[in-house]
Amino acid sequence: METSLKHEHSLWQKGYKLVAGVDEVGRGSWAGPIVAGAVAIEHKKLSQLKKQSWFKQVADSKLLTPQKRETIFKACEKKVIWSVGVVNNKEIDKIGIGSANRRVIHLAVNNLPRKPNYILTDYVAKLANEVAGIPTKVLVDGDAKVFSIALASIMAKVYRDRLMIKYHAKYPGYGFAQNKGYGTAQHLVVLKKLGPSPLHRRSYRPVSACLV
């Protein structure tokens, strides 16, 4: 499925000049933070962006290789208006992943250097029709269908992957550089052997089962 700018064009035609796509990554991970990316696209800059080589390569981050995501990230990080929000594992354990998901979306939007006029976001349960006081539309499979949401998913994924690689150096036994904190057979073996690291989400069942 190719992403499109259909939703953005509809909003631009209605007078919303700066439309932001938002998506999160890391919801299902056993360790590390949940991260949301936000990318705001200005209609008058669209023709300029379309000339960039990375533009047609944008897709749902889950469908791209790590190398392709890095290439797109490096090519557009200074070409678009973007930001991230981060909620760490301790906060996730405290408020629950659903609340953390909604909070990280708000953080990403609030961290944008320019306030958007409208927000498009991938599906988030119980997310209101406004985020940070800005009208918001929630779209099922938005990261696969909507260009700005797909690009936000790439920015969030690369940002979070880089964080987890840094954490690997601090907690080398868990394979964070490879698994990025997600559940794998090897991750579970190490978790049972070493117990949870300070990065692990203790409210998650595979982790809580390894607490001593």
C-alpha positions in Angstrom: 0.0 0.0 0.0 1.4 3.4 -1.0 1.1 6.4 1.1 -0.6 9.5 -0.3 -1.2 13.1 0.4 -5.0 12.9 -0.1 -5.8 13.8 3.5 -3.3 16.6 3.7 -4.5 18.1 0.4 -8.1 18.0 1.7 -7.1 19.9 4.8 -5.0 22.4 2.9 -8.0 23.2 0.6 -10.0 23.9 3.7 -7.5 26.5 4.9 -5.3 24.5 7.3 -1.9 25.6 6.1 0.3 23.5 8.3 -0.8 19.9 8.7 1.1 17.5 11.0 1.2 13.7 10.9 2.0 11.8 14.1 2.8 8.2 14.9 4.4 6.3 17.8 6.9 3.4 18.0 7.8 1.1 20.9 4.4 0.4 22.3 5.0 -3.4 22.4 8.6 -3.3 23.4 9.6 -4.9 26.7 12.3 -2.3 27.4 13.0 1.4 26.7 10.7 4.3 26.0 7.7 4.8 23.8 8.5 7.5 21.2 6.2 9.5 19.0 7.3 11.5 15.9 5.5 14.5 14.5 6.1 15.9 11.0 4.4 19.2 9.9 4.1 19.9 6.2 3.4 23.3 4.8 1.4 23.4 1.6 3.5 26.1 0.0 6.7 24.0 0.6 5.3 20.9 -1.0 6.5 21.4 -4.5 10.0 21.9 -3.2 9.9 18.8 -1.1 8.6 16.7 -4.0 11.9 17.4 -5.8 13.9 15.7 -3.1 15.0 12.1 -3.8 13.7 10.7 -0.5 10.2 12.0 -1.0 8.9 9.0 -3.1 10.6 6.5 -0.8 8.4 7.4 2.3 6.3 4.4 3.5 5.2 2.9 6.8 8.5 2.5 8.7 7.7 -1.2 9.4 8.0 -1.9 5.7 11.4 -0.3 5.3 14.8 -1.7 6.1 16.8 0.0 8.9 19.2 1.3 6.2 16.4 2.8 4.2 14.9 4.5 7.3 18.3 6.0 8.1 18.7 7.3 4.6 15.3 9.0 4.6 15.9 10.4 8.1 19.3 11.9 7.2 18.0 13.3 4.0 14.9 15.1 5.4 15.7 15.9 9.0 16.7 19.5 7.9 14.1 19.7 5.2 10.9 19.3 7.2 9.4 20.5 10.5 9.6 17.6 12.9 9.9 16.7 16.5 9.7 13.7 18.9 8.1 13.0 22.3 9.5 10.4 24.7 7.9 8.7 27.6 10.3 6.4 29.5 9.7 2.9 30.8 9.2 4.1 34.4 6.4 6.4 33.4 4.9 3.6 31.3 4.9 1.3 34.4 3.3 4.1 36.4 0.5 5.2 34.1 0.0 2.3 31.8 0.9 1.9 28.1 -2.5 3.3 26.9 -2.1 6.6 28.8 1.6 6.7 27.9 0.7 6.4 24.2 -1.7 9.4 24.4 0.8 11.4 26.5 3.7 10.8 24.0 1.5 12.0 21.1 0.8 15.3 23.0 4.5 15.7 23.8 5.6 15.3 20.1 3.0 17.8 19.0 4.0 20.3 21.7 7.6 19.9 20.8 7.1 21.0 17.2 9.0 24.3 16.5 5.8 25.6 14.8 2.3 24.9 15.9 0.3 23.0 13.3 -3.3 23.9 12.3 -4.5 20.3 12.1 -3.2 16.9 13.2 -3.5 13.5 11.5 -2.5 10.5 13.6 -2.3 6.8 13.3 -4.9 5.0 15.5 -4.6 5.5 19.2 -7.3 4.2 21.5 -9.3 6.9 23.4 -7.4 9.8 21.8 -9.5 12.9 21.8 -10.5 14.8 18.7 -8.0 17.5 19.8 -4.4 17.2 20.7 -2.7 20.2 22.5 -5.8 22.2 21.6 -5.4 21.4 17.8 -8.2 19.6 15.9 -7.1 16.0 15.3 -8.3 13.1 13.1 -7.4 9.5 14.0 -6.9 7.1 11.1 -6.8 3.3 11.2 -3.6 2.2 9.3 -2.7 5.8 9.0 1.0 5.0 8.9 0.4 2.9 5.8 -1.9 5.3 4.0 -1.0 8.9 4.9 2.3 10.5 3.8 2.9 12.7 6.9 2.0 10.0 9.3 4.3 7.5 7.5 7.2 10.1 7.6 6.5 10.7 11.3 6.8 6.9 11.9 10.2 6.9 10.2 11.5 9.8 12.3 10.2 8.2 15.5 11.6 4.8 14.6 15.1 6.0 13.7 15.2 8.2 16.8 14.2 5.3 19.1 16.5 2.8 17.4 19.4 5.1 18.0 18.5 5.5 21.7 18.3 1.7 22.1 21.8 1.3 20.4 23.1 3.8 23.0 21.5 1.8 25.8 23.1 -1.3 24.5 26.5 0.1 25.4 25.2 0.8 29.0 23.4 -2.6 29.4 25.3 -4.8 26.9 23.9 -8.2 28.0 20.4 -7.7 26.7 21.1 -7.3 22.9 19.3 -3.9 22.7 21.3 -2.9 19.6 19.7 -5.9 17.8 16.2 -6.3 19.4 15.6 -2.7 20.3 13.9 -3.9 23.4 11.3 -6.0 21.7 10.5 -9.5 22.7 12.6 -12.2 21.0 13.5 -15.7 22.0 17.1 -14.6 22.8 15.9 -11.6 24.7 13.7 -13.9 26.9 16.7 -16.2 27.6 18.8 -13.3 28.7 16.0 -11.8 30.7 15.6 -15.0 32.7 19.3 -15.3 33.2 20.1 -11.7 34.2 16.8 -10.4 35.4 15.4 -7.1 34.2 17.6 -4.1 33.5 16.7 -0.5 34.7 15.2 -0.1 31.2 12.7 -2.9 31.3 9.0 -2.3 31.7 8.2 -4.2 34.9 4.4 -4.0 34.2 4.9 -6.2 31.2 4.2 -9.8 31.9 7.3 -11.4 30.3 9.4 -8.9 32.4 7.4 -9.2 35.7 7.7 -13.0 35.5 11.5 -12.6 35.7 11.4 -10.4 38.8 13.1 -11.9 41.9 
